[in-house]
Amino acid sequence: MAERETQYDYDLFVIGAGSGGVRAARMASTNGAKVAIAEERHLGGTCVNIGCVPKKLFTYAAHVEEEIEDAAGYGWTVGERSFDWPTLRDNKTKEIERLNGIYGKLLSNAGVTLYESRAVLRDAHTVDVGGEAVTAERILIAVGGHPNRPSEPGAEYGVVSDDMFYLDTLPRRAVVVGGGYIAVEFAGILNGLGVETVQLYRGELFMRGFDDEVRGHLAGEIRKKGIDLRFKTEVEKTEKQADGSLLLHLSDGSTLETDLVLYAIGRSPKVEGLGLEAAGVKTKPNGAIVVDADYRTNVPSIYAIGDVTDRIQLTPVALGEGMVFAYNTYNGESRKMDYRDVPSAVFSAPPIGTVGLTEAEAVAQYGEIDVYRAEFRPMKHTLSGNEERALMKLLVDVASNRVVGLHMVGPDAGEIAQGFAVAFRAGATKADFDATVGIHPTSAEEFVTMREAARRVTREQASAAAE
């Protein structure tokens, strides 16, 4: 397709070469736009460099020792073993660098001009890139987010998730502060790699936003793994001691000595110094860029996608938004991103897989639901001696018989939830699940063999229980 004539340097200038930005740039260029993209740090953004990809690699490493221990029940005798942190860290880095190169080739092959420099908005059509003024008919902001840092005394001695992938040495003791998926995943990684791990969360129960039964089950399983999980506990002050260790003063009046503190207390849109004020772009109180259904800001020529808009902070969502933006803008289509029933996984130990509504959400929305559940020891552990138990749960709207929530805690939960997400998109009913032949013996077959509801819950019962 021929490039469009324009009075600007580019038809589209993308700020941020993460998953969403790269996808939008490539698709826009493929559809005939003259496109440039700027990235000041790493091609691939948070997910590829300091997020889901390296974290999943670390998760694999963290499971190895448990796998070795489980092997004894199957007749395997494993000799002397040890773990070398620099090997894992550096092998991870090599893989990330390989992926960086792939992203660069994808952009180059699509004809996208890459500026390896910081880009700052100057006005509705101009960005400053490394001191050079570059104009574009449209500007797309896809800069993602960054981890929050606390403000209590001594917090500067702690690290955030970005730092965890490049530690010089693995600590002997660590404290993870936070109750979201990043905190839970890193607590599992550290514990699995042999670090004495404590996780602190200020609330009654961690993993807010997930199904309450899933949250409670995961807490029990995490404690079985040896993580010291403490709720209703905060760090009030941190002191660095003469030997380099850290002394934490906690909200319950106790102290805790450790070698590393990881603050995983949430993420915020990465908008500082981006020039939003100069361009007149409106933001929410937390810094998130305000966009409409077509990702357009209040400035008609400026758009935003991904974590910087603080909708659903998932890489596949940013990818989808980038596709919708590019095809609608440069191919005349009218696509809409559907945020209903977006599946997700938490690579905790054991992992979570989920799609659809939580029990509380389902009751509130439909008024009356049937809850199907199964809790069991996975078949693998019948010989291994491992005490880990899996939880599987289906939520069914009584009126329509449609399955409106699916949740799992256990091995391969993310892989299993991904498959069932397709059924959700197709509007599958409980009768459809019942008519599906299971694959035996698997954990996944439990979702199509649960015949009797564990309970029926109404909105009135839920309201009464909450009082």
C-alpha positions as a printed Julia matrix, in Angstrom:
467×3 Matrix{Float64}:
   0.0     0.0    0.0
   1.35    3.43  -0.93
   2.31    5.83   1.84
  -0.05    8.7    2.48
   0.97   12.26   1.67
   1.27   14.36   4.81
   2.54   17.76   5.93
   4.19   16.1    8.91
   7.38   14.08   9.24
   5.3    11.0   10.02
   1.69    9.88   9.9
   2.12    8.25  13.3
   4.69    8.66  16.05
   4.56    6.08  18.82
   6.11    6.82  22.22
   7.08    3.54  23.84
   8.2     0.32  22.17
   6.52   -2.13  24.5
   4.15   -4.83  23.32
   1.26   -2.47  22.56
   3.35    0.25  20.96
   5.29   -2.12  18.73
   2.12   -3.9   17.61
   0.38   -0.6   16.78
   3.44    0.73  14.93
   3.85   -2.42  12.85
   0.18   -2.72  11.92
  -0.11    0.98  11.08
   2.96    0.77   8.84
   1.65   -2.41   7.19
  -1.53   -0.47   6.37
   0.37    2.29   4.58
   1.22    4.8    7.31
   4.66    6.35   7.67
   5.53    5.43  11.25
   8.25    6.14  13.8
   8.62    4.83  17.31
  10.77    5.99  20.23
  12.09    3.89  23.09
  14.57    5.11  25.68
  15.16    1.81  27.45
  14.48   -1.69  26.1
  12.59   -2.87  23.04
   9.67   -5.0   24.19
   8.8    -2.9   27.22
   8.12   -4.09  30.75
   6.78   -7.53  29.85
   9.76   -8.66  27.83
  12.51   -7.06  29.9
  11.48   -6.62  33.53
   8.09   -8.26  33.76
   6.22  -11.34  32.7
   8.86  -13.03  30.51
  11.87  -13.02  32.87
   9.58  -13.55  35.85
   8.15  -16.7   34.24
  11.69  -17.93  33.58
  12.51  -17.37  37.25
   9.33  -19.23  38.18
  10.46  -22.26  36.21
  13.77  -22.17  38.08
  11.99  -21.89  41.43
  10.03  -25.11  40.8
  13.05  -27.31  40.11
  13.99  -28.16  43.69
  10.44  -29.2   44.52
  10.39  -31.35  41.37
  13.6   -33.02  42.52
  12.12  -33.69  45.96
   8.93  -35.08  44.4
  11.02  -37.44  42.24
  11.88  -39.62  45.23
   8.33  -40.96  45.35
   8.75  -42.14  41.79
  11.92  -44.07  42.53
  14.47  -41.49  41.47
  17.54  -40.84  43.6
  19.12  -37.48  42.85
  22.65  -36.75  43.95
  24.21  -33.63  45.39
  22.67  -30.43  44.07
  23.24  -26.71  44.32
  21.85  -23.53  42.82
  23.91  -20.77  41.18
  22.09  -17.43  40.97
  24.46  -15.75  38.45
  23.88  -18.59  35.98
  20.1   -18.13  36.1
  20.35  -14.34  36.02
  22.77  -14.23  33.1
  21.01  -16.92  31.05
  17.8   -14.96  31.52
  19.53  -11.81  30.31
  20.79  -13.58  27.17
  17.26  -14.67  26.36
  15.9   -11.16  26.9
  18.59   -9.72  24.64
  17.57  -12.25  21.98
  13.98  -11.05  22.26
  15.11   -7.42  22.06
  16.72   -8.24  18.74
  13.54   -9.88  17.48
  11.52   -6.78  18.31
  14.05   -4.64  16.47
  13.78   -6.85  13.39
   9.99   -6.77  13.52
  10.02   -2.98  13.45
  12.67   -2.81  10.74
  10.91   -5.36   8.53
   7.68   -3.4    8.87
   9.4    -0.2    7.74
   9.09    1.58  11.09
  11.76    4.15  11.96
  13.21    3.56  15.43
  14.48    6.37  17.65
  16.45    4.93  20.57
  15.93    7.99  22.72
  13.44    9.57  25.1
  10.47   11.28  23.46
   8.64   14.19  25.11
   5.46   15.86  23.9
   5.8    19.51  22.89
   2.36   20.09  21.41
  -0.46   18.21  19.7
   1.71   17.22  16.75
   5.32   17.54  17.93
   7.64   15.43  20.03
  11.16   16.2   21.15
  13.31   13.12  20.56
  16.84   13.48  21.88
  16.78   17.21  21.16
  15.25   16.83  17.7
  11.75   18.15  16.99
   9.72   15.56  15.08
   6.17   16.13  13.85
   3.37   13.64  13.26
  -0.25   13.74  12.23
  -1.05   11.45  15.15
   0.86   10.57  18.3
   0.27    7.34  20.2
   1.41    7.08  23.81
   2.24    3.55  24.95
   4.78    4.09  27.71
   3.33    1.62  30.23
   3.79    1.89  33.98
   6.39    1.68  36.72
   6.5     0.15  40.21
   5.47    2.33  43.13
   7.98    3.09  45.85
   6.96    3.68  49.49
   7.73    6.8   51.49
   8.29    5.55  55.05
  11.69    6.15  56.68
  14.38    3.86  55.29
  12.34    2.79  52.26
  15.3     3.73  50.07
  17.06    0.58  51.3
  14.44   -1.56  49.59
  14.15   -2.62  45.94
  11.26   -2.87  43.48
  10.43   -5.52  40.92
  12.58   -3.87  38.22
  15.66   -4.5   40.37
  14.98   -8.17  41.05
  16.1    -9.35  37.64
  19.65   -8.05  38.03
  20.59   -8.67  41.68
  24.32   -9.18  42.19
  23.69  -11.91  44.73
  20.69  -13.85  45.94
  19.92  -12.93  49.56
  19.72  -15.52  52.32
  16.64  -13.8   53.78
  14.05  -11.62  52.05
  10.87   -9.75  52.91
   8.27   -9.1   50.22
   5.92   -6.23  51.0
   2.61   -6.27  49.12
  -0.39   -8.44  48.39
  -0.87   -8.29  44.62
   0.17  -10.78  41.98
   3.69   -9.36  41.64
   4.33   -9.73  45.37
   2.9   -13.24  45.44
   4.9   -14.36  42.42
   8.21  -13.02  43.71
   7.63  -14.49  47.16
   7.19  -17.87  45.47
  10.3   -17.37  43.33
  12.5   -16.41  46.27
  11.19  -19.22  48.45
  11.63  -21.74  45.64
  15.25  -20.67  45.15
  15.99  -21.35  48.79
  15.59  -17.87  50.27
  14.03  -17.59  53.72
  10.98  -15.56  52.72
   8.45  -13.45  54.62
   5.53  -11.76  52.87
   3.74   -8.86  54.53
   0.39   -7.39  53.5
  -1.49   -4.59  55.19
  -4.97   -6.0   54.49
  -7.02   -8.87  55.88
  -6.34  -11.1   52.86
  -4.11  -10.63  49.82
  -4.91  -10.87  46.07
  -7.71   -8.31  46.19
  -9.89   -8.51  43.08
  -9.64  -12.29  42.78
 -12.3   -14.73  43.96
 -12.37  -14.84  47.77
 -12.24  -18.63  47.93
  -9.25  -18.62  45.58
  -7.52  -16.05  47.77
  -8.02  -18.09  50.93
  -6.97  -21.36  49.3
  -3.8   -19.81  47.89
  -2.86  -18.39  51.28
  -3.02  -21.88  52.79
  -0.98  -23.43  49.99
   1.67  -20.71  50.14
   2.15  -21.31  53.84
   2.59  -25.03  53.16
   5.5   -24.11  50.88
   7.26  -22.46  53.8
   6.56  -18.77  53.14
   5.92  -16.8   56.33
   2.75  -15.0   55.23
   1.57  -12.22  57.53
  -1.58  -10.15  57.02
  -2.55   -6.86  58.66
   1.14   -6.02  58.91
   3.07   -3.06  57.48
   6.63   -1.77  57.54
   6.82    1.5   59.44
  10.57    2.08  59.34
  13.68    0.38  57.96
  17.18    0.71  59.42
  20.41   -0.42  57.8
  22.66   -2.19  60.28
  26.43   -2.24  60.48
  26.7    -5.65  58.82
  24.58   -4.49  55.88
  21.42   -6.3   56.94
  18.11   -4.47  57.3
  16.02   -4.13  60.45
  12.31   -3.62  59.8
  10.06   -2.04  62.38
   6.57   -3.44  61.83
   3.13   -2.05  62.6
   2.45   -4.75  65.2
   5.38   -3.48  67.27
   7.78   -6.26  66.35
  11.01   -6.1   64.37
  12.25   -8.29  61.55
  15.81   -8.68  60.33
  16.42   -9.43  56.67
  18.91   -9.04  53.83
  16.55   -7.71  51.18
  13.2    -5.92  51.12
  11.16   -6.05  47.93
   8.36   -3.49  47.69
   5.65   -4.8   45.37
   2.93   -2.33  46.32
   1.39   -1.59  42.97
   2.2     0.18  39.72
   1.41    3.62  38.3
   1.28    5.03  34.76
   4.73    6.19  33.63
   3.79    9.76  32.74
   6.35   11.84  34.64
   8.21   14.21  32.32
   6.26   13.05  29.29
   5.03   16.54  28.4
   1.34   15.83  28.83
   0.74   19.26  30.31
   2.44   20.99  27.39
   0.2    19.16  24.96
  -2.92   19.65  27.09
  -3.62   15.93  27.62
  -5.98   15.18  30.51
  -5.11   12.58  33.14
  -6.79   10.92  36.11
  -5.64   11.62  39.69
  -3.3     8.61  39.52
  -1.7     9.9   36.32
  -3.52    7.56  33.94
  -4.25    9.13  30.55
  -7.96    9.58  29.9
  -9.09    8.05  26.59
 -12.38    7.27  24.89
 -13.47    3.94  23.39
 -11.19    4.59  20.4
  -8.15    5.4   22.61
  -8.3     9.09  21.7
  -7.41   11.62  24.4
  -9.05   15.02  24.77
  -6.45   16.22  22.23
  -7.8    14.82  18.91
  -4.38   13.97  17.46
  -3.07   12.17  20.55
  -4.0     8.62  21.54
  -2.94    6.23  24.31
  -3.09    2.46  24.87
  -1.91   -0.08  27.41
  -0.97    0.32  31.06
  -0.61    4.09  30.81
  -4.43    4.23  30.54
  -4.83    1.98  33.61
  -7.65   -0.17  32.25
  -6.58   -3.82  32.41
  -2.83   -4.09  32.95
  -2.14   -7.17  30.86
   0.17   -7.49  27.85
  -2.41   -9.22  25.61
  -4.83   -6.39  26.31
  -2.27   -3.81  25.19
  -1.62   -5.88  22.07
  -5.33   -5.99  21.31
  -5.69   -2.26  21.81
  -2.76   -1.62  19.48
  -4.39   -3.75  16.8
  -7.75   -2.0   17.16
  -6.16    1.44  16.98
  -4.05    0.63  13.92
  -6.73   -1.08  11.86
  -9.41    1.47  12.66
  -7.16    4.46  11.98
  -5.25    3.23   8.95
  -7.5     0.61   7.38
 -10.92    2.19   7.84
 -12.23   -0.55  10.1
 -14.51   -0.16  13.14
 -13.17   -2.73  15.58
 -13.88   -2.54  19.3
 -11.81   -4.1   22.05
 -14.0    -6.34  24.19
 -12.85   -6.32  27.8
 -15.41   -8.94  28.87
 -14.1   -12.26  30.18
 -10.41  -11.46  29.8
  -8.53  -14.5   31.16
  -5.54  -14.11  33.43
  -3.02  -16.16  35.36
  -0.86  -15.62  38.4
   2.34  -17.67  38.41
   2.31  -18.14  42.14
   3.2   -21.41  43.85
   0.75  -23.0   43.06
  -0.5   -20.89  40.12
  -3.92  -19.33  39.57
  -5.92  -19.37  36.34
  -9.15  -17.43  36.03
 -11.7   -16.18  33.54
 -15.01  -14.42  34.09
 -16.53  -13.17  37.32
 -15.67  -13.83  40.95
 -18.39  -15.32  43.13
 -19.17  -11.92  44.67
 -19.35  -10.27  41.24
 -21.52  -13.04  39.81
 -24.04  -12.86  42.64
 -24.21   -9.08  42.4
 -24.72   -9.18  38.62
 -27.06  -12.16  38.21
 -28.84  -12.39  41.57
 -28.73  -16.18  41.88
 -25.85  -18.51  41.02
 -24.84  -22.11  41.5
 -21.31  -22.73  42.75
 -19.57  -25.91  41.65
 -16.24  -26.71  43.26
 -13.69  -29.46  43.61
 -10.69  -29.59  45.91
  -8.24  -32.47  45.66
  -4.64  -33.59  45.69
  -3.39  -33.62  42.06
  -2.66  -37.15  40.83
   1.06  -36.41  40.55
   1.26  -35.9   44.29
  -0.32  -39.22  45.23
   3.16  -40.73  44.92
   5.34  -37.69  45.51
   4.1   -37.08  49.04
   3.64  -33.39  48.26
   0.75  -31.96  50.32
  -0.28  -29.41  47.69
  -4.01  -29.35  46.92
  -5.79  -27.94  43.88
  -9.01  -25.93  43.85
 -11.36  -25.73  40.86
 -14.52  -23.68  40.78
 -17.34  -22.92  38.33
 -19.98  -20.21  38.75
 -23.26  -20.66  36.88
 -26.07  -18.15  36.38
 -29.2   -20.05  37.46
 -31.54  -18.23  35.08
 -29.56  -18.81  31.87
 -27.41  -21.83  32.86
 -24.43  -19.93  31.44
 -21.02  -20.41  33.07
 -19.99  -16.92  34.2
 -16.87  -17.65  36.24
 -14.09  -20.24  36.2
 -11.27  -20.31  38.72
  -8.42  -22.69  39.45
  -5.49  -22.92  41.84
  -3.13  -25.71  40.93
  -0.62  -27.05  38.4
  -1.0   -25.64  34.87
  -3.87  -23.39  35.95
  -2.97  -20.71  33.4
  -2.79  -23.21  30.54
  -6.16  -24.7   31.5
  -7.92  -21.34  31.94
  -6.72  -20.2   28.5
  -8.54  -23.06  26.81
 -11.76  -22.53  28.7
 -11.65  -18.82  27.88
 -12.66  -19.76  24.34
 -15.8   -21.44  25.71
 -16.6   -18.27  27.63
 -16.37  -16.21  24.46
 -18.81  -18.63  22.85
 -21.29  -18.27  25.73
 -20.99  -21.86  26.96
 -23.61  -23.12  29.41
 -23.19  -25.62  32.21
 -25.01  -28.09  29.95
 -22.26  -27.56  27.35
 -19.63  -28.3   30.0
 -21.55  -31.41  31.1
 -21.81  -32.65  27.51
 -18.07  -32.31  26.95
 -16.06  -35.51  27.3
 -13.2   -35.13  29.72
  -9.59  -36.14  29.12
  -8.66  -38.71  31.74
  -6.69  -38.57  33.92
  -6.21  -34.79  34.02
  -7.02  -32.02  36.44
  -8.78  -30.12  33.65
 -11.46  -32.81  33.33
 -12.84  -31.72  36.71
 -14.36  -28.7   34.99
 -16.53  -30.96  32.82
 -17.37  -33.6   35.44
 -18.69  -31.47  38.32
 -22.36  -32.5   38.37
 -23.68  -31.36  41.74
 -23.54  -27.74  42.88
 -21.78  -27.2   46.19
 -24.2   -24.39  47.0
 -26.67  -21.92  45.54
 -26.12  -18.29  46.47
 -28.57  -15.43  46.09
 -27.95  -11.72  46.21
 -29.97  -11.5   49.44
 -27.87  -14.21  51.11
 -24.65  -12.54  50.02
 -25.83   -9.17  51.36
 -26.83  -10.71  54.7
 -23.49  -12.49  55.03
 -21.63   -9.24  54.41
 -23.45   -7.4   57.21
